[in-house]
Amino acid sequence: MKYNFAATLAVANAFSNSVPVFGRYPGWVDQSEGTSGITIDMFYDFLCDDSNHQNAVFNEFMETEWNGASVRDQVNIAFTPFVLPYHNHSFQVTQIVPYLLAQCAEDATTCSMLDSYKDYCFTQLSDVLSQSDVSKEDFIAEWTAQIAEEFDLDQA
């Protein structure tokens, strides 16, 4: 009986997790039609310096030639935002991704905004991480206004 209680408690604790968990494949798949049947799964924290450095190396790798074409033309890339809780405001920055995914589902011409958003977050990395004294609510208000202006989105 006490094991059932402990198991129930563990399950309840797991379901009360506040980290965003997608109801389907998390993130987005690059719009290229890879000819090799290979999919590369990339996990990023948009406010992680290591993810930022790795992103630059990965982009360079994707442009290298392989079997007569660039790697980008031959593989599919699946990007998944992965929140690291020790990066200030990482969760709030990642919360915009489902909205951008919905925009992409409605209008395929906006799908490139996902990659642009990822790259924009990396450029803002040090500014966001330095805001350790800003409340979650104040950061959300500031960040959404900044993103709405940068990507010409409706802030409502």
PANUKOL-354640 format. One record per residue: residue in one letter; residue number from 1; x, y, z of N, C-alpha, C, O, CB in turn. Coordinates in Angstrom, 1 decimal, decimal comma, m for minus. Glycine has a CB too. Layout:
# residues N
> A  NUM  X  Y  Z  X  Y  Z  X  Y  Z  X  Y  Z  X  Y  Z
...
# end
This chain:
# residues 156
> M  1  0,8  m1,2  0,0  0,0  0,0  0,0  0,9  1,3  0,0  0,6  2,2  m0,7  m0,9  0,0  1,2
> K  2  1,9  1,3  0,8  2,8  2,5  0,9  3,5  2,6  m0,4  3,9  3,8  m0,8  3,7  2,4  2,0
> Y  3  3,8  1,5  m1,2  4,4  1,7  m2,5  3,5  2,3  m3,5  3,9  3,1  m4,3  4,9  0,3  m3,0
> N  4  2,2  1,9  m3,4  1,2  2,6  m4,3  1,1  4,0  m4,1  1,0  4,8  m5,0  m0,2  1,9  m4,1
> F  5  1,1  4,4  m2,8  1,1  5,8  m2,4  2,3  6,6  m3,0  2,2  7,7  m3,5  0,9  6,0  m0,9
> A  6  3,5  6,0  m2,8  4,7  6,6  m3,3  4,7  6,7  m4,8  5,1  7,8  m5,3  5,9  5,8  m2,8
> A  7  4,2  5,7  m5,5  4,1  5,7  m7,0  3,2  6,8  m7,4  3,4  7,6  m8,4  3,7  4,4  m7,5
> T  8  2,0  6,9  m6,7  1,0  7,9  m7,1  1,6  9,3  m6,9  1,4  10,2  m7,7  m0,3  7,7  m6,3
> L  9  2,3  9,5  m5,8  2,9  10,8  m5,5  4,0  11,1  m6,5  4,0  12,3  m6,9  3,6  10,7  m4,1
> A  10  4,7  10,2  m7,0  5,8  10,4  m8,0  5,1  10,8  m9,3  5,6  11,7  m10,0  6,6  9,2  m8,2
> V  11  4,0  10,1  m9,7  3,3  10,5  m10,9  2,7  11,9  m10,8  2,8  12,6  m11,8  2,2  9,4  m11,2
> A  12  2,1  12,2  m9,7  1,5  13,5  m9,5  2,6  14,6  m9,6  2,3  15,6  m10,2  0,8  13,6  m8,2
> N  13  3,7  14,3  m9,1  4,8  15,3  m9,1  5,3  15,5  m10,5  5,6  16,6  m11,0  6,0  14,8  m8,2
> A  14  5,4  14,4  m11,3  5,8  14,5  m12,7  4,8  15,3  m13,5  5,2  16,1  m14,4  6,0  13,1  m13,3
> F  15  3,5  15,2  m13,3  2,5  15,9  m14,1  2,4  17,3  m13,7  1,8  18,1  m14,4  1,2  15,2  m13,9
> S  16  2,9  17,7  m12,5  2,9  19,1  m12,1  4,1  19,9  m12,6  4,3  21,0  m12,2  2,8  19,2  m10,6
> N  17  4,9  19,3  m13,4  6,1  19,9  m14,0  5,7  21,2  m14,8  4,8  21,2  m15,6  6,8  18,9  m14,9
> S  18  6,4  22,3  m14,6  6,1  23,5  m15,2  6,9  23,8  m16,5  6,8  24,8  m17,1  6,3  24,7  m14,3
> V  19  7,8  22,8  m16,9  8,5  23,0  m18,1  7,6  22,7  m19,3  6,9  21,7  m19,2  9,8  22,1  m18,1
> P  20  7,7  23,4  m20,4  6,7  23,2  m21,5  7,0  21,8  m22,1  8,1  21,5  m22,5  6,8  24,3  m22,5
> V  21  5,9  21,0  m22,2  6,0  19,7  m22,9  5,0  19,8  m24,0  3,8  20,0  m23,8  5,7  18,6  m21,9
> F  22  5,5  19,6  m25,2  4,6  19,6  m26,4  3,8  18,4  m26,5  4,2  17,3  m26,1  5,5  19,8  m27,7
> G  23  2,6  18,5  m27,1  1,7  17,4  m27,2  2,0  16,6  m28,5  1,3  15,5  m28,7  0,3  17,9  m27,3
> R  24  2,9  16,9  m29,3  3,3  16,2  m30,4  4,8  16,4  m30,5  5,5  16,8  m29,6  2,6  16,7  m31,8
> Y  25  5,4  16,0  m31,7  6,9  16,2  m31,8  7,2  17,6  m31,5  6,7  18,5  m32,1  7,4  15,8  m33,3
> P  26  8,1  17,8  m30,5  8,4  19,1  m30,1  9,2  19,9  m31,1  10,1  19,3  m31,8  9,1  19,1  m28,7
> G  27  9,0  21,2  m31,2  9,8  22,0  m32,1  9,3  22,0  m33,5  8,1  21,8  m33,8  11,2  21,5  m32,0
> W  28  10,2  22,1  m34,4  9,9  22,2  m35,8  10,9  21,5  m36,7  12,1  21,3  m36,3  9,7  23,7  m36,3
> V  29  10,5  21,1  m37,9  11,4  20,5  m38,8  11,6  21,5  m39,9  10,7  22,1  m40,5  10,7  19,1  m39,4
> D  30  12,9  21,6  m40,3  13,3  22,5  m41,3  12,6  22,2  m42,6  12,3  21,0  m42,9  14,8  22,4  m41,6
> Q  31  12,2  23,2  m43,4  11,4  23,0  m44,6  12,0  22,3  m45,7  11,4  22,0  m46,7  10,8  24,3  m45,0
> S  32  13,3  22,0  m45,7  14,0  21,4  m46,8  13,5  20,0  m46,9  13,2  19,3  m45,9  15,5  21,5  m46,6
> E  33  13,5  19,4  m48,1  13,2  18,0  m48,4  14,5  17,2  m48,5  15,0  17,1  m49,6  12,3  17,9  m49,6
> G  34  15,0  16,7  m47,4  16,2  16,0  m47,4  16,1  14,7  m48,3  15,1  14,0  m48,2  16,6  15,6  m46,0
> T  35  17,1  14,5  m49,2  17,0  13,4  m50,1  17,6  12,1  m49,6  17,5  11,1  m50,2  17,7  13,8  m51,4
> S  36  18,3  12,2  m48,4  19,0  11,0  m47,9  18,2  10,2  m47,0  18,5  9,1  m46,6  20,3  11,4  m47,2
> G  37  17,1  10,7  m46,5  16,3  10,0  m45,5  16,8  10,2  m44,1  16,3  9,5  m43,1  16,2  8,6  m45,8
> I  38  17,8  11,0  m43,9  18,4  11,3  m42,6  17,8  12,5  m41,9  17,6  13,5  m42,6  20,0  11,5  m42,7
> T  39  17,5  12,3  m40,7  17,0  13,5  m39,9  17,9  13,7  m38,7  18,2  12,8  m38,0  15,5  13,2  m39,4
> I  40  18,3  14,9  m38,5  19,2  15,3  m37,4  18,3  16,0  m36,4  17,7  17,0  m36,7  20,4  16,2  m37,9
> D  41  18,3  15,5  m35,2  17,5  16,2  m34,1  18,5  17,1  m33,3  19,5  16,7  m32,8  16,9  15,1  m33,2
> M  42  18,1  18,4  m33,3  18,9  19,4  m32,6  18,1  19,9  m31,4  16,9  20,3  m31,6  19,3  20,6  m33,6
> F  43  18,7  20,0  m30,3  18,1  20,5  m29,1  18,8  21,8  m28,7  20,1  21,8  m28,5  18,1  19,4  m27,9
> Y  44  18,1  22,9  m28,5  18,7  24,2  m28,2  18,0  24,8  m27,0  16,8  24,6  m26,8  18,5  25,1  m29,4
> D  45  18,8  25,4  m26,1  18,3  26,4  m25,2  18,6  27,7  m25,8  19,8  28,0  m26,0  18,9  26,2  m23,7
> F  46  17,6  28,5  m26,1  17,8  29,8  m26,8  18,6  30,8  m26,0  19,0  31,8  m26,6  16,5  30,4  m27,1
> L  47  18,9  30,5  m24,7  19,7  31,4  m23,9  20,9  30,7  m23,4  21,5  31,1  m22,4  18,9  32,0  m22,8
> C  48  21,4  29,8  m24,1  22,6  29,0  m23,7  23,8  29,4  m24,6  23,7  29,3  m25,9  22,3  27,5  m23,8
> D  49  24,9  29,8  m24,0  26,0  30,2  m24,8  26,6  29,0  m25,6  27,0  29,2  m26,7  27,1  30,7  m23,8
> D  50  26,5  27,8  m25,0  27,0  26,6  m25,7  26,1  26,3  m26,9  26,7  26,0  m28,0  27,1  25,4  m24,8
> S  51  24,8  26,4  m26,8  23,9  26,3  m27,9  24,2  27,3  m29,0  24,2  27,0  m30,2  22,4  26,4  m27,5
> N  52  24,5  28,5  m28,6  24,8  29,6  m29,5  26,1  29,2  m30,3  26,1  29,3  m31,6  25,0  30,9  m28,8
> H  53  27,1  28,8  m29,7  28,4  28,4  m30,3  28,2  27,2  m31,2  28,7  27,2  m32,4  29,5  28,1  m29,3
> Q  54  27,4  26,2  m30,7  27,2  25,0  m31,5  26,3  25,4  m32,8  26,5  24,8  m33,8  26,4  24,0  m30,7
> N  55  25,4  26,3  m32,7  24,6  26,7  m33,8  25,4  27,2  m34,9  25,2  26,9  m36,1  23,6  27,8  m33,3
> A  56  26,4  28,0  m34,6  27,3  28,6  m35,7  28,1  27,5  m36,4  28,2  27,5  m37,6  28,3  29,6  m35,1
> V  57  28,6  26,5  m35,6  29,3  25,4  m36,2  28,4  24,5  m37,0  28,8  24,1  m38,1  30,0  24,5  m35,0
> F  58  27,2  24,3  m36,5  26,2  23,5  m37,2  25,8  24,1  m38,5  25,7  23,4  m39,6  25,0  23,2  m36,4
> N  59  25,6  25,4  m38,5  25,2  26,1  m39,8  26,3  26,0  m40,8  26,1  25,8  m42,0  24,9  27,6  m39,5
> E  60  27,6  26,1  m40,4  28,7  25,9  m41,3  28,8  24,5  m41,8  29,0  24,3  m43,0  30,1  26,3  m40,6
> F  61  28,5  23,5  m41,0  28,5  22,1  m41,4  27,4  21,9  m42,4  27,6  21,2  m43,4  28,3  21,2  m40,2
> M  62  26,3  22,5  m42,3  25,1  22,3  m43,2  25,4  22,8  m44,6  24,8  22,4  m45,5  23,9  23,0  m42,6
> E  63  26,4  23,7  m44,7  26,7  24,3  m46,0  27,8  23,5  m46,7  28,1  23,8  m47,9  27,1  25,7  m45,9
> T  64  28,4  22,5  m46,0  29,5  21,8  m46,7  28,9  20,8  m47,7  27,8  20,4  m47,6  30,3  21,0  m45,6
> E  65  29,8  20,5  m48,7  29,3  19,6  m49,8  29,4  18,2  m49,4  30,4  17,7  m48,7  30,1  19,9  m51,1
> W  66  28,4  17,4  m49,7  28,4  16,0  m49,4  27,6  15,3  m50,5  26,4  15,6  m50,8  27,8  15,7  m48,0
> N  67  28,2  14,3  m51,2  27,5  13,6  m52,3  27,0  14,5  m53,4  25,9  14,2  m53,9  26,4  12,7  m51,7
> G  68  27,7  15,5  m53,7  27,3  16,4  m54,8  26,3  17,5  m54,5  25,9  18,2  m55,4  26,7  15,5  m55,9
> A  69  26,0  17,7  m53,3  25,1  18,8  m52,8  25,4  19,1  m51,4  26,2  18,4  m50,7  23,6  18,3  m53,0
> S  70  24,9  20,2  m50,9  25,1  20,6  m49,6  24,4  19,7  m48,6  23,4  19,0  m49,0  24,6  22,1  m49,3
> V  71  24,9  19,6  m47,4  24,3  18,7  m46,4  22,9  19,2  m46,2  22,0  18,4  m46,0  25,1  18,8  m45,1
> R  72  22,7  20,5  m46,2  21,3  21,0  m45,9  20,3  20,5  m46,9  19,1  20,3  m46,6  21,4  22,6  m46,0
> D  73  20,7  20,3  m48,2  19,8  19,8  m49,2  19,5  18,3  m49,1  18,6  17,8  m49,7  20,4  20,1  m50,6
> Q  74  20,3  17,6  m48,3  20,2  16,2  m48,2  19,7  15,6  m46,9  19,3  14,4  m46,8  21,5  15,6  m48,5
> V  75  19,6  16,4  m45,9  19,1  15,9  m44,6  17,9  16,8  m44,1  17,8  18,0  m44,5  20,2  15,9  m43,5
> N  76  17,1  16,2  m43,3  16,0  17,0  m42,6  16,6  17,3  m41,2  17,4  16,6  m40,6  14,7  16,2  m42,5
> I  77  16,2  18,5  m40,7  16,7  19,0  m39,4  15,5  19,2  m38,5  14,6  20,0  m38,9  17,6  20,2  m39,5
> A  78  15,4  18,6  m37,4  14,3  18,8  m36,4  14,9  19,6  m35,3  15,8  19,2  m34,6  13,7  17,5  m36,0
> F  79  14,4  20,8  m35,1  14,8  21,7  m34,0  13,9  21,6  m32,8  12,6  21,6  m33,0  14,9  23,2  m34,4
> T  80  14,4  21,4  m31,6  13,6  21,3  m30,4  14,1  22,3  m29,4  15,3  22,2  m29,0  13,6  19,9  m29,9
> P  81  13,3  23,2  m28,9  13,7  24,1  m27,8  13,8  23,3  m26,5  12,9  22,5  m26,2  12,7  25,3  m27,6
> F  82  14,8  23,4  m25,8  15,1  22,7  m24,6  15,5  23,6  m23,5  16,6  24,2  m23,4  16,2  21,6  m24,8
> V  83  14,5  23,9  m22,6  14,7  24,9  m21,5  15,6  24,4  m20,4  15,4  23,3  m19,9  13,3  25,3  m20,9
> L  84  16,7  25,1  m20,2  17,6  24,9  m19,1  17,2  25,8  m18,0  17,4  27,0  m18,1  19,1  25,0  m19,5
> P  85  16,7  25,3  m16,8  16,1  26,2  m15,8  17,1  27,2  m15,2  16,7  28,1  m14,5  15,5  25,4  m14,8
> Y  86  18,4  27,0  m15,3  19,4  27,9  m14,7  19,7  29,1  m15,6  20,5  29,9  m15,2  20,6  27,1  m14,3
> H  87  19,1  29,2  m16,7  19,2  30,3  m17,6  18,0  31,3  m17,3  16,9  30,9  m17,6  19,4  30,0  m19,1
> N  88  18,3  32,5  m16,8  17,2  33,4  m16,5  16,3  33,6  m17,7  16,8  33,9  m18,8  17,8  34,7  m16,1
> H  89  15,0  33,5  m17,5  14,0  33,8  m18,5  14,0  32,8  m19,7  13,3  33,1  m20,7  14,1  35,2  m19,0
> S  90  14,7  31,7  m19,6  14,7  30,8  m20,8  13,3  30,2  m21,1  12,9  30,1  m22,2  15,7  29,6  m20,5
> F  91  12,5  29,9  m20,0  11,2  29,4  m20,2  10,3  30,4  m20,9  9,6  30,1  m21,9  10,6  29,0  m18,9
> Q  92  10,4  31,7  m20,5  9,6  32,7  m21,1  10,0  32,9  m22,6  9,1  33,2  m23,4  9,7  34,0  m20,3
> V  93  11,2  32,9  m22,9  11,7  33,1  m24,3  11,1  31,9  m25,1  10,8  32,1  m26,3  13,2  33,1  m24,3
> T  94  11,1  30,7  m24,6  10,7  29,5  m25,3  9,2  29,5  m25,5  8,7  28,8  m26,4  11,2  28,3  m24,6
> Q  95  8,4  30,1  m24,6  7,0  30,1  m24,7  6,4  30,7  m26,0  5,3  30,4  m26,3  6,4  30,9  m23,5
> I  96  7,2  31,4  m26,7  6,7  32,0  m28,0  6,7  31,0  m29,1  6,0  31,2  m30,1  7,5  33,2  m28,4
> V  97  7,5  29,9  m29,0  7,6  29,0  m30,1  6,3  28,3  m30,5  6,1  28,2  m31,7  8,6  27,9  m29,6
> P  98  5,4  27,9  m29,6  4,1  27,3  m30,0  3,3  28,3  m30,9  2,6  27,9  m31,8  3,3  26,9  m28,8
> Y  99  3,4  29,6  m30,5  2,7  30,6  m31,3  3,3  30,7  m32,7  2,6  30,8  m33,7  2,8  32,0  m30,6
> L  100  4,6  30,7  m32,8  5,3  30,7  m34,1  5,0  29,5  m34,9  4,8  29,5  m36,2  6,8  30,9  m34,0
> L  101  4,9  28,3  m34,3  4,5  27,1  m34,9  3,1  27,2  m35,5  2,8  26,7  m36,6  4,6  25,9  m34,0
> A  102  2,2  27,8  m34,7  0,8  28,0  m35,2  0,8  28,9  m36,4  0,0  28,7  m37,4  m0,1  28,5  m34,1
> Q  103  1,6  29,9  m36,4  1,7  30,9  m37,5  2,2  30,1  m38,8  1,6  30,3  m39,9  2,6  32,0  m37,2
> C  104  3,1  29,2  m38,6  3,7  28,4  m39,7  2,7  27,5  m40,2  2,6  27,3  m41,5  4,9  27,7  m39,2
> A  105  1,9  26,9  m39,4  0,8  26,0  m39,8  m0,2  26,7  m40,6  m0,8  26,1  m41,6  0,2  25,3  m38,6
> E  106  m0,5  27,9  m40,3  m1,5  28,7  m41,0  m1,0  29,2  m42,4  m1,7  29,3  m43,4  m2,0  29,9  m40,2
> D  107  0,3  29,6  m42,4  0,9  30,2  m43,5  2,3  29,8  m43,7  3,2  30,2  m42,9  0,8  31,8  m43,5
> A  108  2,6  28,9  m44,6  3,9  28,2  m44,7  5,0  29,3  m45,1  6,2  29,0  m44,8  3,9  27,2  m45,8
> T  109  4,6  30,4  m45,6  5,7  31,4  m45,9  6,3  32,0  m44,6  7,3  32,7  m44,7  5,1  32,5  m46,7
> T  110  5,6  31,8  m43,5  6,2  32,4  m42,2  7,0  31,4  m41,4  7,5  31,7  m40,4  5,0  32,8  m41,3
> C  111  7,2  30,2  m42,0  8,0  29,1  m41,3  9,4  29,6  m41,0  10,1  29,1  m40,0  8,0  27,8  m42,0
> S  112  10,0  30,4  m41,9  11,4  30,8  m41,7  11,5  31,7  m40,5  12,6  31,9  m40,0  11,9  31,6  m42,9
> M  113  10,4  32,2  m39,9  10,4  33,0  m38,7  11,0  32,2  m37,5  11,5  32,8  m36,6  9,0  33,6  m38,4
> L  114  10,7  30,9  m37,5  11,2  30,0  m36,4  12,7  30,1  m36,4  13,3  30,2  m35,3  10,7  28,6  m36,6
> D  115  13,4  29,9  m37,5  14,9  30,0  m37,5  15,3  31,4  m37,2  16,3  31,6  m36,5  15,4  29,5  m38,9
> S  116  14,6  32,4  m37,7  15,0  33,8  m37,4  14,9  34,1  m35,9  15,7  34,8  m35,3  14,1  34,7  m38,2
> Y  117  13,8  33,5  m35,3  13,6  33,7  m33,9  14,7  33,1  m33,1  15,2  33,7  m32,2  12,2  33,2  m33,4
> K  118  15,1  31,9  m33,4  16,2  31,2  m32,8  17,5  32,0  m32,8  18,1  32,2  m31,8  16,4  29,8  m33,4
> D  119  17,8  32,5  m34,0  19,0  33,3  m34,2  18,9  34,6  m33,5  19,9  35,1  m32,9  19,2  33,5  m35,7
> Y  120  17,7  35,2  m33,5  17,5  36,5  m32,7  17,7  36,3  m31,2  18,4  37,1  m30,6  16,1  37,0  m33,0
> C  121  17,2  35,2  m30,7  17,4  34,9  m29,3  18,9  34,8  m28,9  19,4  35,2  m27,9  16,7  33,6  m28,9
> F  122  19,7  34,1  m29,8  21,1  34,0  m29,6  21,8  35,4  m29,6  22,7  35,6  m28,9  21,7  33,1  m30,7
> T  123  21,3  36,3  m30,5  21,9  37,6  m30,5  21,6  38,4  m29,2  22,3  39,3  m28,8  21,5  38,4  m31,7
> Q  124  20,4  38,1  m28,6  20,0  38,8  m27,4  20,4  38,1  m26,1  20,1  38,5  m25,0  18,5  39,0  m27,4
> L  125  21,1  37,0  m26,2  21,5  36,1  m25,1  22,1  36,9  m23,9  21,5  36,8  m22,8  22,5  35,1  m25,6
> S  126  23,1  37,7  m24,1  23,7  38,3  m22,9  22,8  39,4  m22,3  22,8  39,6  m21,1  25,1  39,0  m23,4
> D  127  22,1  40,1  m23,2  21,1  41,1  m22,6  20,1  40,5  m21,8  19,8  41,0  m20,7  20,5  41,9  m23,8
> V  128  19,5  39,3  m22,2  18,4  38,7  m21,5  19,0  38,1  m20,2  18,4  38,2  m19,1  17,8  37,6  m22,3
> L  129  20,1  37,4  m20,3  20,7  36,8  m19,1  21,1  37,8  m18,0  21,2  37,4  m16,8  21,8  35,9  m19,5
> S  130  21,4  39,0  m18,4  21,8  40,0  m17,5  20,7  40,6  m16,7  20,9  41,3  m15,7  22,6  41,1  m18,2
> Q  131  19,4  40,2  m17,1  18,2  40,8  m16,4  17,8  39,9  m15,3  16,6  39,5  m15,2  17,1  40,9  m17,4
> S  132  18,7  39,6  m14,4  18,3  38,7  m13,3  17,5  39,4  m12,2  16,8  38,7  m11,4  19,6  38,2  m12,6
> D  133  17,4  40,7  m12,2  16,6  41,4  m11,2  15,2  41,8  m11,8  14,5  42,5  m11,1  17,4  42,7  m10,8
> V  134  14,9  41,3  m13,0  13,6  41,7  m13,6  12,6  40,5  m13,3  13,0  39,4  m13,5  13,8  41,9  m15,2
> S  135  11,4  40,9  m12,9  10,4  39,9  m12,6  10,0  39,2  m13,9  10,1  39,7  m15,0  9,2  40,5  m11,9
> K  136  9,4  38,0  m13,7  8,9  37,3  m14,8  7,8  38,1  m15,6  7,9  38,1  m16,9  8,2  35,9  m14,4
> E  137  6,9  38,7  m14,9  5,9  39,5  m15,6  6,4  40,7  m16,4  6,0  40,9  m17,5  4,8  40,0  m14,6
> D  138  7,4  41,4  m15,8  8,0  42,5  m16,4  8,8  42,1  m17,7  8,8  42,7  m18,7  8,9  43,3  m15,5
> F  139  9,5  40,9  m17,5  10,3  40,4  m18,6  9,3  40,0  m19,8  9,6  40,3  m20,9  11,1  39,2  m18,2
> I  140  8,2  39,3  m19,5  7,3  38,9  m20,5  6,8  40,1  m21,3  6,7  40,1  m22,5  6,1  38,1  m19,9
> A  141  6,4  41,2  m20,6  5,9  42,4  m21,2  6,9  43,0  m22,1  6,7  43,4  m23,2  5,4  43,4  m20,2
> E  142  8,2  43,1  m21,6  9,2  43,7  m22,4  9,6  42,8  m23,6  9,8  43,3  m24,7  10,5  43,9  m21,5
> W  143  9,7  41,5  m23,4  10,2  40,6  m24,4  9,1  40,5  m25,6  9,5  40,5  m26,7  10,4  39,2  m23,9
> T  144  7,8  40,4  m25,2  6,8  40,3  m26,2  6,7  41,6  m27,1  6,5  41,5  m28,3  5,4  40,0  m25,6
> A  145  6,9  42,7  m26,4  6,9  44,0  m27,2  8,1  44,0  m28,1  8,0  44,4  m29,3  7,0  45,2  m26,3
> Q  146  9,3  43,6  m27,7  10,5  43,5  m28,5  10,3  42,6  m29,7  10,7  42,9  m30,8  11,7  43,1  m27,6
> I  147  9,8  41,4  m29,4  9,6  40,4  m30,5  8,5  40,9  m31,5  8,7  40,7  m32,7  9,2  39,0  m29,9
> A  148  7,5  41,5  m31,0  6,4  42,0  m31,9  7,0  43,0  m32,8  6,6  43,0  m34,0  5,2  42,6  m31,1
> E  149  7,8  43,9  m32,3  8,4  44,9  m33,2  9,4  44,3  m34,1  9,5  44,6  m35,3  9,1  46,0  m32,3
> E  150  10,3  43,4  m33,6  11,3  42,8  m34,5  10,8  42,0  m35,6  11,3  42,0  m36,7  12,2  41,9  m33,6
> F  151  9,7  41,2  m35,3  9,1  40,3  m36,3  7,8  40,8  m36,9  7,1  40,0  m37,6  9,0  38,9  m35,7
> D  152  7,4  42,0  m36,6  6,2  42,6  m37,1  5,0  41,7  m36,8  4,2  41,3  m37,7  6,3  42,8  m38,7
> L  153  4,8  41,4  m35,5  3,7  40,5  m35,1  2,7  41,3  m34,3  3,1  42,4  m33,7  4,3  39,4  m34,2
> D  154  1,5  40,9  m34,2  0,5  41,5  m33,4  0,7  41,1  m31,9  0,9  40,0  m31,6  m0,9  41,0  m33,8
> Q  155  0,8  42,1  m31,1  1,2  41,9  m29,7  m0,1  41,6  m28,8  0,1  41,2  m27,7  1,8  43,1  m29,1
> A  156  m1,2  41,6  m29,4  m2,5  41,4  m28,6  m2,6  40,1  m28,1  m3,6  39,7  m27,5  m3,6  41,7  m29,5
# end
